[in-house]
Amino acid sequence: MSCHFKGSNIGGGINLDGYVAVESYAKNNSLVGSVKHSGFSPMPKGQPKLDDCKISKIEAWVKAGSPNN
């Protein structure tokens, strides 16, 4: 995710630097949709999907209400 952290060139205009930034993408379902390559711009861009274990962890975090932990 190094392309989505703050700096002069944030990839795709999406800033994932910190909880507040990531939480908004979790709540609107674009985070899960993107990593699953389903209905949103696929991430990582131009790469294969993340492995199922990583996707499951992201989904579980979102389903748990995206706690700040």
C-alpha positions as CSV (number, residue, x, y, z in Angstrom):
1,M,0.0,0.0,0.0
2,S,3.0,2.3,-0.3
3,C,1.3,4.1,-3.2
4,H,-1.6,5.3,-1.0
5,F,0.3,7.1,1.8
6,K,0.6,10.8,2.1
7,G,3.2,12.6,0.1
8,S,3.5,14.5,-3.1
9,N,2.1,11.6,-5.2
10,I,-0.7,9.7,-3.6
11,G,-1.7,6.9,-6.0
12,G,-5.1,7.3,-7.5
13,G,-5.9,10.2,-5.3
14,I,-6.7,7.7,-2.4
15,N,-5.0,8.4,0.9
16,L,-4.8,5.4,3.2
17,D,-2.5,7.1,5.7
18,G,-4.0,6.5,9.1
19,Y,-7.2,5.1,10.6
20,V,-9.6,7.9,9.7
21,A,-8.6,7.7,6.0
22,V,-8.9,3.9,5.8
23,E,-12.2,3.9,7.8
24,S,-14.1,5.8,5.2
25,Y,-13.2,3.3,2.5
26,A,-14.1,0.4,4.9
27,K,-17.5,1.9,5.6
28,N,-18.5,2.6,2.0
29,N,-17.4,-1.0,1.0
30,S,-14.8,0.2,-1.5
31,L,-11.9,-1.3,0.5
32,V,-13.2,-4.8,0.4
33,G,-14.6,-4.4,-3.2
34,S,-11.2,-3.2,-4.4
35,V,-9.1,-5.9,-2.8
36,K,-11.6,-8.6,-4.0
37,H,-11.5,-7.0,-7.6
38,S,-15.3,-6.8,-7.3
39,G,-17.2,-3.7,-8.4
40,F,-14.5,-1.2,-7.6
41,S,-11.1,-0.3,-9.1
42,P,-9.1,-3.4,-8.4
43,M,-6.2,-3.1,-6.0
44,P,-3.4,-3.6,-6.1
45,K,-3.6,-1.9,-9.5
46,G,-2.2,-4.0,-12.3
47,Q,-1.4,-6.9,-9.9
48,P,-3.1,-10.1,-8.9
49,K,-5.5,-10.0,-6.0
50,L,-4.2,-10.3,-2.5
51,D,-4.1,-13.8,-1.2
52,D,-7.3,-15.2,0.4
53,C,-6.0,-15.0,3.9
54,K,-5.2,-11.2,3.6
55,I,-8.6,-10.5,2.0
56,S,-10.3,-12.5,4.8
57,K,-8.5,-10.4,7.5
58,I,-9.7,-7.2,5.8
59,E,-13.2,-8.5,5.5
60,A,-13.3,-9.6,9.2
61,W,-12.0,-6.2,10.3
62,V,-14.7,-4.4,8.2
63,K,-17.5,-6.8,9.5
64,A,-16.3,-6.1,13.1
65,G,-17.1,-2.4,12.5
66,S,-13.6,-1.3,11.4
67,P,-12.3,-0.9,15.0
68,N,-9.4,1.4,15.6
69,N,-6.9,-1.2,16.7
